Amino acid sequence: MPGWEAVLSCYKPLVYRSKNSGALADINTWEVKSGNGFINASDRPHLYDDSIIIQQGHTVTHTDVARLDQIMVQQGGVLQMAQSGFLDLADGPGNDLQVDGTLEMKDAASIDGAGMMIIHGTLNNTVHLRNIAVRTEVSGNTPQIITSAGSLSTLYVSNPFVTFNTTNNISIDTLIIDVANGAMKMNATQPAVITVNNKLSLLYGRLVMGNNTVLNLAQDAITEGTGPSSFVEGPLRKNTSATGVVSMDFPIGKDVYRPVQLGVYISSAGSSAYQAEVINTAPDIRNLPPTIKGVSSKRFYRITSIGAPAVSSAIVILSYGPDDGVNDAASLRMVKSADNASWIDLGGVGSGNGSGTGLAVHTPGSQIIPGDIIPCPASASQLAWHWASSRTHPRIAWIWL
C-alpha cells in the first residue's frame, strides 16, 4: 500500500569564529566551536547559527548576498563590505551586528533589514549611496570616528566623543543626539549639506556643525528635545514651500543656547530655505546710524535666505543672556548689515534685563533678511507695534505692512 516517509532533523546552532582573513562565504575562513575547542568549519555561517565572531587581526570580506544576525566584530577585527555585497541584517536575539573593531563599506555594498547595528569602534563608509538602511547606534565611550559618504536611515549617538566626517552631501532620515554634556561634531572635507529628512531629536548635548557643513532640515522634518543643553552649533537651515504666515524656530547657539525665531509672510508660491547661525565674535566694524550708540562685541547672528520668493513682512526674535550684558532692555534695538559697510537700525525692544528676547520687524526700506543682525543699545525707539498671537507660537508678534 502506498505511504510516506518523514525525517525530523534538529539543527544545533553553531558558534563561528574567524581563523584567518578571508571571504565570509568561504568555509576556509571559519572554525566552529566543538566541545571546549574549535574545529574547521564545514559550511559558511547562516542566519540560524548562534553567533559569528570576527577575531582581532582578521579581515572578513563580504561580496555576495547573505541574511545574518549575531555578528560580532572584535576590537582589531574588520568586516569589509565590498563590490555589490548585501547584508540583510535580521532582528534576532542579542545584538544583530556589534562592531568593536571596524566596519568598512566600499564599492556598492549595502546593509538593510529589520536588525540594528551597534558601533563601539569605527565605521568607514565610502559608498556614495543611501546604503545603510538599518538603525545605527554609536555608543562607545572613547573617541570615535564615523566616516560616511553614503546616507543613513536612523543614526543614534550616545557617545559624547564622536566625530562624523563626510566628503559630500548626505541625508539621514532620523538623527538622535543623546550625549550628556558632550557634543557630536560633523565635519566635511569640502562644503557639504547634511539633510535630516524626518526627525532631529536633540535629547541631550550639542550637535556641532564644523568644517564646511550645514545642517539642513527637510520641509516636513520635525525637531524635538531642544533647549539650553541641547542645540545646534553652526549653520542650521529650514525649508518651506508654504505661502502666507510661516514661522520657524532655530534651536541654535555657540557654547550657550541662543535660539532664533523667524516669521515671514510669503506672498508668492515657491520653495525657499532660511538659514541662521550664531557667531561668537565681534562683527566687522561698520558705520553706525545716528540712533545707535554702539553694537555688542560678544556675538552676532547671521540669517540668510536661499532661493526665497518675495516676503511682504517679517519678524525676527533673538535671544540674549547674562553674558550679553543687557542692563537696559527698554533701550535694546537690533541693527543689520548686508553690505559690510553700514548698520541699519531695525528698531525693536527687549523683553527684560539680564536674559530675554529682542524683537525687530521688516519694513519696506529695511529688509531683515539677508544680513548680520545684532542686539544693541539705542537712544530712542523708532517703531510702533501691533501685537497678535499664534496658537503654536504665542511669542511671535506680527506687524502687517
C-alpha positions in Angstrom: 0.0 0.0 0.0 1.2 3.5 -0.7 2.7 5.5 2.2 5.2 8.2 3.0 8.4 8.6 5.0 9.5 11.7 7.1 12.7 12.6 8.8 12.7 15.0 11.7 16.0 16.9 11.9 17.1 19.2 14.8 19.9 21.6 13.8 22.1 22.7 16.6 23.1 26.4 16.1 26.9 26.8 15.8 29.3 29.3 17.1 31.5 30.5 14.3 34.7 32.5 14.6 37.3 33.5 12.0 40.5 31.6 12.0 42.2 33.9 9.4 41.3 36.7 7.0 39.1 35.7 4.0 35.7 35.8 2.4 32.6 35.5 4.5 31.3 32.8 2.1 34.5 30.7 2.2 34.4 27.9 4.7 38.2 28.2 5.0 37.7 31.5 6.8 35.9 29.9 9.7 36.0 27.4 12.5 33.2 26.3 14.8 33.0 25.5 18.4 33.1 21.9 19.3 33.3 20.9 23.0 35.9 23.0 24.7 37.7 24.0 21.5 37.2 24.9 17.8 37.4 22.8 14.6 37.4 23.7 11.0 34.0 24.7 9.6 32.3 22.5 7.0 29.9 25.3 5.9 29.6 29.1 5.8 27.7 30.9 8.7 23.9 31.0 8.4 21.1 33.0 10.0 20.1 30.2 12.3 23.6 29.9 13.8 24.4 31.0 17.3 27.0 33.7 16.7 29.5 34.8 14.2 32.8 36.3 15.5 35.4 38.1 13.5 38.5 38.0 15.6 41.3 40.6 16.3 43.7 40.9 13.3 41.3 39.3 10.8 39.6 41.0 7.9 36.5 39.2 6.6 35.1 40.4 3.2 31.5 40.1 2.1 30.8 40.5 -1.6 27.6 38.5 -2.2 24.1 38.3 -0.5 23.5 36.9 3.0 20.9 37.2 5.7 22.6 37.0 9.1 22.5 38.3 12.7 24.5 38.0 15.9 27.7 39.2 14.2 30.5 40.4 16.5 33.5 42.3 15.1 36.1 42.2 17.9 38.4 45.1 18.6 41.1 44.9 15.9 38.9 42.9 13.6 37.4 44.2 10.3 34.2 43.4 8.4 34.6 44.6 4.9 31.5 45.0 2.7 32.7 45.3 -0.9 31.6 45.1 -4.6 27.8 44.5 -4.5 27.8 42.8 -1.2 24.4 42.9 0.5 23.7 42.1 4.1 20.1 41.5 5.2 20.5 42.1 8.9 17.9 40.1 10.7 16.4 41.1 14.1 17.3 38.1 16.2 18.2 37.5 19.8 21.1 39.6 21.2 23.0 42.2 19.2 22.4 41.8 15.5 25.7 43.4 14.4 28.1 44.8 17.0 31.3 46.5 15.8 34.0 46.9 18.4 36.6 46.9 15.6 35.9 48.4 12.1 33.1 48.2 9.5 34.2 49.2 6.1 31.6 49.9 3.3 33.1 50.0 -0.2 32.0 50.0 -3.9 28.2 49.4 -4.0 27.9 47.5 -0.7 24.8 47.9 1.4 23.1 46.8 4.6 19.3 46.6 5.1 16.8 44.6 7.1 15.0 44.7 10.5 18.1 44.4 12.6 20.2 47.1 14.4 23.9 47.9 14.2 25.9 49.0 17.2 29.2 50.7 16.6 31.7 50.8 19.5 34.6 51.1 17.1 34.9 52.7 13.7 32.6 53.0 10.6 34.3 53.9 7.3 31.6 54.1 4.6 32.9 55.4 1.3 29.8 54.4 -0.7 28.1 57.4 -2.3 24.6 55.9 -1.9 21.9 55.5 0.6 23.4 52.2 1.6 22.9 51.8 5.4 19.1 51.3 5.9 19.2 49.9 9.4 19.2 51.7 12.7 22.8 52.6 13.6 23.8 53.3 17.2 27.2 54.8 18.0 27.6 54.1 21.7 31.3 53.8 22.6 32.9 55.6 25.5 36.2 56.7 23.9 36.8 59.0 20.9 35.2 57.5 17.8 35.5 58.5 14.1 32.5 57.8 11.9 33.0 58.4 8.2 30.2 58.2 5.8 29.9 59.3 2.2 26.6 57.4 2.0 23.2 58.3 3.5 21.8 56.6 6.6 18.4 55.6 8.0 18.4 56.2 11.7 21.6 57.4 13.5 21.6 57.4 17.3 24.6 58.8 19.0 25.2 58.4 22.7 29.0 58.7 22.9 30.0 62.2 23.8 33.3 61.9 21.9 32.1 61.2 18.3 33.3 63.0 15.2 31.3 62.4 12.0 33.2 63.0 8.7 31.9 63.2 5.2 33.1 64.2 1.8 29.8 65.2 0.2 26.1 65.9 0.7 24.3 63.1 2.6 20.9 62.6 4.2 19.9 61.0 7.5 16.3 60.0 7.9 16.3 60.4 11.7 19.2 61.8 13.8 19.1 61.4 17.5 21.8 63.0 19.8 22.0 61.9 23.4 25.5 62.7 24.5 25.0 64.2 28.1 27.4 67.1 28.4 29.3 66.3 25.3 28.9 67.1 21.6 28.8 65.3 18.3 30.9 67.0 15.7 30.2 66.9 11.9 33.0 67.8 9.5 33.4 67.7 5.8 36.5 68.0 3.5 34.5 70.3 1.2 31.2 72.2 1.6 28.5 69.6 2.4 24.9 69.8 3.4 23.7 67.2 5.9 19.9 66.8 5.4 17.7 65.3 8.1 14.6 64.0 6.3 12.2 63.1 9.1 13.3 64.0 12.6 16.1 65.8 14.5 15.9 64.7 18.2 18.3 66.6 20.4 17.7 64.7 23.6 20.9 65.9 25.4 24.0 67.6 24.1 25.2 69.7 21.3 25.4 69.0 17.5 28.4 70.9 16.2 28.5 71.7 12.5 32.1 72.4 11.7 34.4 72.5 8.7 32.1 73.3 5.8 29.0 71.6 7.0 25.4 72.9 7.1 22.6 71.1 8.9 19.5 71.1 6.6 16.1 70.2 7.9 13.8 68.9 5.1 10.4 70.7 4.8 8.4 68.1 6.8 11.2 67.3 9.3 10.3 67.8 13.0 12.6 68.9 15.8 12.3 67.7 19.4 14.1 68.0 22.7 15.9 71.3 22.2 16.9 73.6 25.0 19.8 75.1 27.0 21.7 71.8 27.0 20.6 70.6 23.5 21.1 72.7 20.5 22.9 73.1 17.1 26.2 75.0 16.9 26.8 76.2 13.3 24.5 76.9 10.4 21.0 75.5 10.6 18.8 75.6 7.5 15.0 75.1 7.3 12.8 74.7 4.2 9.3 75.6 3.2 7.0 75.8 0.2 4.1 77.4 2.1 2.6 80.8 1.4 1.1 83.2 4.0 2.5 83.2 7.6 5.4 80.9 8.1 7.1 80.6 11.5 10.4 78.9 12.0 12.3 78.2 15.2 16.1 77.7 15.1 17.5 75.9 18.2 21.0 77.3 17.8 23.8 78.7 19.9 27.5 78.8 20.3 28.7 77.4 23.7 25.5 78.8 25.1 21.9 78.4 23.8 20.8 81.5 21.8 17.7 80.4 19.8 16.3 82.5 16.9 12.6 82.7 15.9 11.9 83.9 12.4 8.4 84.7 11.0 7.9 85.6 7.3 4.8 86.4 5.3 5.4 84.9 1.9 3.0 86.2 -0.8 4.0 84.0 -3.7 4.4 80.3 -4.1 7.7 78.6 -4.4 10.3 76.6 -2.4 12.7 78.5 -0.2 15.1 78.0 2.6 16.2 80.1 5.5 19.4 79.7 7.5 20.5 81.0 10.8 23.8 80.8 12.8 25.2 82.3 16.0 28.8 83.6 15.7 30.6 84.3 19.0 32.9 87.1 17.8 32.6 90.8 17.4 31.2 91.7 14.0 33.2 93.7 11.5 33.3 97.4 12.1 30.6 99.2 10.2 29.2 102.7 10.2 26.6 103.3 12.8 23.3 105.2 12.2 22.7 108.2 14.4 20.1 106.4 16.5 22.6 103.7 17.7 25.3 104.2 20.3 27.3 101.0 19.7 27.0 97.3 19.0 27.8 94.3 21.1 31.2 92.7 20.7 30.1 89.4 22.2 28.3 87.8 19.3 26.1 88.3 16.3 23.5 86.3 14.3 23.8 85.6 10.6 20.4 85.0 8.9 20.2 84.3 5.1 17.5 83.3 2.6 18.2 80.8 -0.1 16.0 80.9 -3.2 13.2 82.6 -1.3 10.2 84.2 -3.0 9.2 87.7 -2.1 8.5 88.4 1.5 5.9 91.1 2.3 6.6 91.3 6.0 8.8 89.5 8.5 9.9 89.4 12.1 12.9 88.1 13.9 13.2 87.4 17.6 16.7 87.0 19.0 17.6 85.7 22.5 20.1 87.1 24.9 21.5 86.1 28.3 23.6 87.3 31.2 26.9 87.3 29.2 25.4 89.7 26.7 25.3 92.5 29.2 21.7 93.8 28.7 21.0 96.1 31.6 18.5 98.4 30.0 16.1 96.3 27.9 13.9 99.3 27.0 16.9 100.7 25.0 17.7 97.4 23.3 17.5 97.6 19.5 18.6 95.5 16.6 20.7 96.5 13.7 21.6 94.6 10.5 24.0 94.9 7.7 24.2 93.2 4.3 26.9 95.2 2.7 29.7 95.1 5.3 29.7 98.9 5.3 26.9 100.2 7.4 24.5 99.1 10.1 20.8 99.7 9.6 18.6 100.4 12.7 15.7 97.8 12.7 14.3 99.2 15.9 12.9 96.6 18.3 12.6 96.2 22.1 14.0 93.9 24.7 11.8 91.7 27.0 13.8 92.3 30.2 17.2 92.9 31.7 19.8 90.1 32.0 18.1 87.4 29.9 15.3 87.6 27.4 14.4 88.2 23.8 14.6 91.1 21.5 12.3 91.7 18.6 12.5 93.6 15.3 10.4 93.8 12.1 10.9 94.2 8.4 9.9 97.5 6.8 9.8 98.2 3.1 13.0 100.1 3.1 15.0 97.9 5.5 14.7 94.2 4.9 15.7 91.8 7.8 16.9 89.0 5.5 19.7 88.5 4.5 22.3 90.0 6.8 24.2 90.0 10.0 21.9 91.0 12.9 22.9 92.1 16.4 21.1 93.5 19.5 22.5 96.8 20.6 21.6 99.8 22.8 19.9 102.9 21.3 18.7 106.3 22.3 15.1 106.1 21.1 12.6 103.7 19.7 11.7 104.1 16.0 8.7 101.8 15.6 5.2 101.3 17.0 3.9 97.7 17.4 0.8 95.8 16.7 0.7 92.5 18.6 -1.1 89.3 17.7 -0.6 85.8 18.9 -0.5 82.4 17.3 -1.6 79.2 19.0 1.6 77.4 18.0 4.0 80.3 18.5 2.4 82.5 21.2 5.6 84.6 21.5 5.5 85.6 17.8 4.4 89.2 17.3 3.5 90.4 13.8 3.4 93.8 12.2 1.4 93.9 9.0 2.8 96.2 6.3 
